[in-house]
Amino acid sequence: MMRKGMAPLRRNNTGIQHVFYVYLSISVAYSYNIDLEHPLVFSGPNSSFFGYSVLEHYHDNTRWVIVGAPKANSTYSSSVHSPGAVYKCRVHSNPERRCTEMDLGRGNRPRESCGKTCQGDRDDEWMGVSLARQDKANGKILACAHRWKNVFYENEHILPHGYCSIIPPTLQGRTKPLIPCYEDYKRKYGEEHGSCQAGIAGVFTEELVVMGAPGSYYWTGTIKVYNLTSDSFSSPNKEDVDSHRYSYLGYAVTAGHFSSPNLIDIAAGAPQHSGSGKVYIFKIDGASLVKSFQASGKMV
């Protein structure tokens, strides 16, 4: 709504009077109430961190709330110590407000072979630390466990690579594993991707899985982007990222049309860079993420 007001007459040194008009813009705001007296409440196991991550999901005319509980014990992995779990809670036709743990198809194996020099350890892996959904109808779901470890080289070289699962839209059936930081015969903790902890943050677009890996390069951090169509990974060019240790690049990630409505770019935060933080935006160029923008935080 616009209102027009007339200011007092002003006389300049020529004796001519001018009329000044002031235009006031009044915007209309709408509000709504949240029903605090009749909430829909879902609960999980004690001390499980149930609700550490949450996600809305819709499939086959059914609405769900997907909930991460990264400190939970798992019904499907009873021999694993507190691996974490992901629950599905049906929103309608659920009078008991019951949530059911999802079977991610990993079985009851605390140790599992995952490569030539990889022996996976699922104890305290924090499954459900992050959740993301493919942004389309009948989208798939990404669930990550950033503390999943490769213990192939035994105790002095435990490597917390991080592990993610791609879950079908039906919330059942075979899942696809992603271990984006694993490389054969790489054994050093901290150096390169030995302690990357991929999946502490994640985003799922129609074609791309974006996983933050803040522990890579002695906690300089990085991002791992998996392309579903090409079955390939992309990472930032090392020369595009300031190599400050303990910057934690990848602690937060997102994706969007930052440079063009036809291209998906990746944004990632490095909250400890130089003590004030930094944000990067990357364009995808094959196997490389090329920096297109950066902004630094300010000391408070």
Residue pairs with C-beta under 8 A, 6 or more apart in sequence:
1 26
1 27
1 28
2 23
2 24
2 25
2 26
3 23
3 24
3 26
4 21
4 22
4 23
4 24
5 21
5 22
5 23
5 24
6 19
6 20
6 21
6 22
7 19
7 20
7 21
7 22
9 17
9 18
9 19
10 17
10 18
10 20
11 17
12 18
40 91
40 97
41 97
42 65
42 67
42 87
42 89
42 97
42 99
43 50
43 97
43 99
44 50
44 51
44 67
44 69
44 72
44 87
44 99
45 69
45 72
45 73
47 71
48 69
48 70
48 71
48 72
48 73
48 85
49 68
49 69
49 70
49 71
49 72
49 84
50 67
50 69
50 72
50 87
51 67
51 68
51 69
52 68
52 69
52 70
52 128
52 129
53 67
53 68
53 70
53 128
53 129
53 130
53 131
54 65
54 66
54 67
54 68
54 131
55 65
55 66
55 67
55 131
55 132
55 133
55 141
56 63
56 64
56 65
56 66
56 133
57 63
57 64
57 65
57 66
57 88
57 133
57 139
57 141
57 171
58 64
59 138
59 169
59 170
59 171
60 170
62 90
62 92
63 90
63 91
63 92
64 88
64 89
64 90
64 91
64 171
65 88
65 89
65 91
66 86
66 87
66 88
66 89
66 102
66 131
66 133
66 141
66 171
67 86
67 87
67 88
67 89
67 99
67 128
68 84
68 85
68 86
68 87
68 127
68 128
68 129
68 130
68 131
68 143
69 84
69 85
69 86
69 87
69 128
70 84
70 126
70 127
70 128
70 129
70 145
71 82
71 84
71 126
72 82
72 83
72 84
72 85
72 101
72 128
73 80
73 81
73 82
73 83
73 85
74 80
74 83
74 84
74 85
74 101
74 127
75 85
75 101
76 101
76 103
76 104
76 106
76 107
76 108
77 83
77 106
77 107
77 108
77 109
77 110
77 122
78 108
79 108
79 109
79 110
80 108
80 109
80 110
80 122
80 123
81 110
81 123
81 124
82 123
82 124
83 122
83 123
83 124
83 125
83 126
83 127
83 145
84 125
84 126
84 127
84 128
84 129
84 145
85 101
85 102
85 127
85 128
86 101
86 102
86 104
86 127
86 128
86 131
86 143
86 167
87 99
87 100
87 101
87 102
88 99
88 100
88 102
88 171
89 97
89 98
89 99
89 100
102 167
102 171
102 172
103 172
104 127
104 143
104 165
104 167
104 175
105 173
105 174
105 175
106 112
106 122
106 165
106 175
109 122
110 121
110 122
110 123
111 119
111 120
111 121
111 122
111 151
112 119
112 120
112 122
113 119
113 120
114 120
114 150
114 177
114 179
114 182
115 179
115 182
115 184
116 184
116 185
117 150
117 152
117 153
117 184
117 185
117 186
117 187
118 150
118 152
118 179
118 182
118 184
119 150
119 151
119 152
120 148
120 149
120 150
120 151
120 163
121 148
121 149
121 150
121 151
121 158
122 145
122 148
123 149
124 147
125 145
125 147
125 148
125 149
125 163
126 145
126 146
126 147
126 148
127 143
127 144
127 145
127 148
127 163
127 165
128 143
128 144
128 145
129 144
129 145
129 146
129 147
129 199
129 200
130 142
130 143
130 144
130 146
130 199
130 200
130 201
130 202
131 141
131 142
131 143
131 144
131 202
132 141
132 142
132 202
132 203
132 204
132 209
133 139
133 140
133 141
133 142
133 204
134 140
134 141
134 142
134 204
134 205
134 206
135 204
135 205
135 206
136 206
138 169
139 169
139 204
140 166
140 167
140 168
140 169
140 204
141 166
141 167
141 169
141 171
141 204
142 164
142 165
142 166
142 167
142 202
142 204
142 209
143 164
143 165
143 167
144 162
144 163
144 164
144 165
144 198
144 199
144 200
144 202
144 211
145 162
145 163
145 164
145 199
146 160
146 162
146 197
146 198
146 199
146 200
147 160
147 162
147 197
148 160
148 161
148 162
148 163
148 179
149 158
149 159
149 160
149 161
150 158
150 159
150 161
150 182
151 158
151 159
152 187
153 159
153 187
157 187
157 188
157 189
157 194
158 189
159 186
159 187
159 189
159 194
159 195
160 195
160 196
160 197
160 215
161 179
161 180
161 181
161 182
161 193
161 194
161 196
161 197
161 198
162 179
162 180
162 181
162 196
162 197
162 198
162 199
162 200
162 211
162 213
163 177
163 178
163 179
163 198
163 199
164 177
164 178
164 179
164 180
164 198
164 199
164 202
164 209
164 211
165 175
165 176
165 177
165 178
166 175
166 176
166 178
166 209
167 175
168 174
168 175
178 198
178 209
178 211
178 226
179 198
180 196
180 198
180 211
180 213
180 224
180 226
180 233
181 193
181 194
181 196
181 198
181 213
181 216
181 224
182 193
183 192
183 193
186 192
186 193
186 194
187 194
188 194
189 195
190 215
190 217
190 218
190 219
191 217
191 218
192 216
192 217
193 213
193 216
193 217
193 222
195 215
195 216
195 219
196 213
196 214
196 215
196 216
196 222
196 224
197 213
197 214
197 215
198 211
198 212
198 213
198 224
199 211
199 212
199 213
200 212
200 213
200 214
200 250
200 251
201 211
201 212
201 250
201 251
201 252
201 253
202 209
202 210
202 211
202 212
202 253
203 209
203 210
203 253
203 254
203 255
204 210
205 255
205 264
207 227
207 228
207 229
207 264
208 225
208 226
208 227
208 228
208 255
208 264
208 266
208 284
209 225
209 226
209 228
210 223
210 224
210 225
210 253
210 254
210 255
210 266
211 223
211 224
211 225
211 226
211 250
211 253
212 221
212 223
212 249
212 250
212 251
212 252
212 253
212 268
213 221
213 222
213 223
213 224
213 250
214 221
214 248
214 249
214 250
214 251
215 221
216 222
216 250
217 243
217 245
218 245
218 246
219 245
219 246
219 247
219 248
220 241
220 243
220 244
220 245
220 246
220 247
220 249
221 247
221 248
221 249
221 250
221 251
221 270
222 235
222 236
222 241
222 249
222 250
223 235
223 236
223 249
223 250
223 253
223 266
223 268
223 282
223 289
224 233
224 234
224 235
225 233
225 234
225 235
225 266
225 284
225 289
226 232
226 233
227 233
227 234
232 287
233 287
234 284
234 286
234 287
234 288
234 289
235 287
235 288
235 289
236 249
236 280
236 282
236 288
236 289
236 290
236 291
237 288
237 289
237 290
237 291
240 280
240 282
240 289
240 290
240 291
241 249
241 280
241 291
242 273
242 278
244 270
244 273
244 274
246 272
247 270
247 271
247 272
247 273
247 274
247 278
248 270
248 271
248 272
248 273
249 268
249 269
249 270
249 273
249 278
249 280
250 268
250 269
250 270
251 269
251 270
251 271
252 268
252 269
252 271
253 266
253 267
253 268
253 269
254 266
254 267
254 268
255 264
255 265
255 266
255 267
256 264
256 265
256 267
257 263
257 264
257 265
258 265
258 267
258 281
258 292
258 293
259 265
259 281
259 283
259 292
263 283
263 284
264 284
265 281
265 282
265 283
265 284
265 292
266 281
266 282
266 284
266 289
267 279
267 280
267 281
267 282
268 279
268 280
268 282
269 277
269 278
269 279
270 277
270 278
270 279
270 280
271 277
273 296
273 297
274 296
275 299
276 296
276 297
276 298
276 299
277 296
277 297
278 294
278 295
278 296
278 297
279 294
279 295
280 291
280 293
280 294
281 291
281 292
281 293
281 294
282 289
282 290
282 291
282 292
283 289
283 290
283 292
284 290
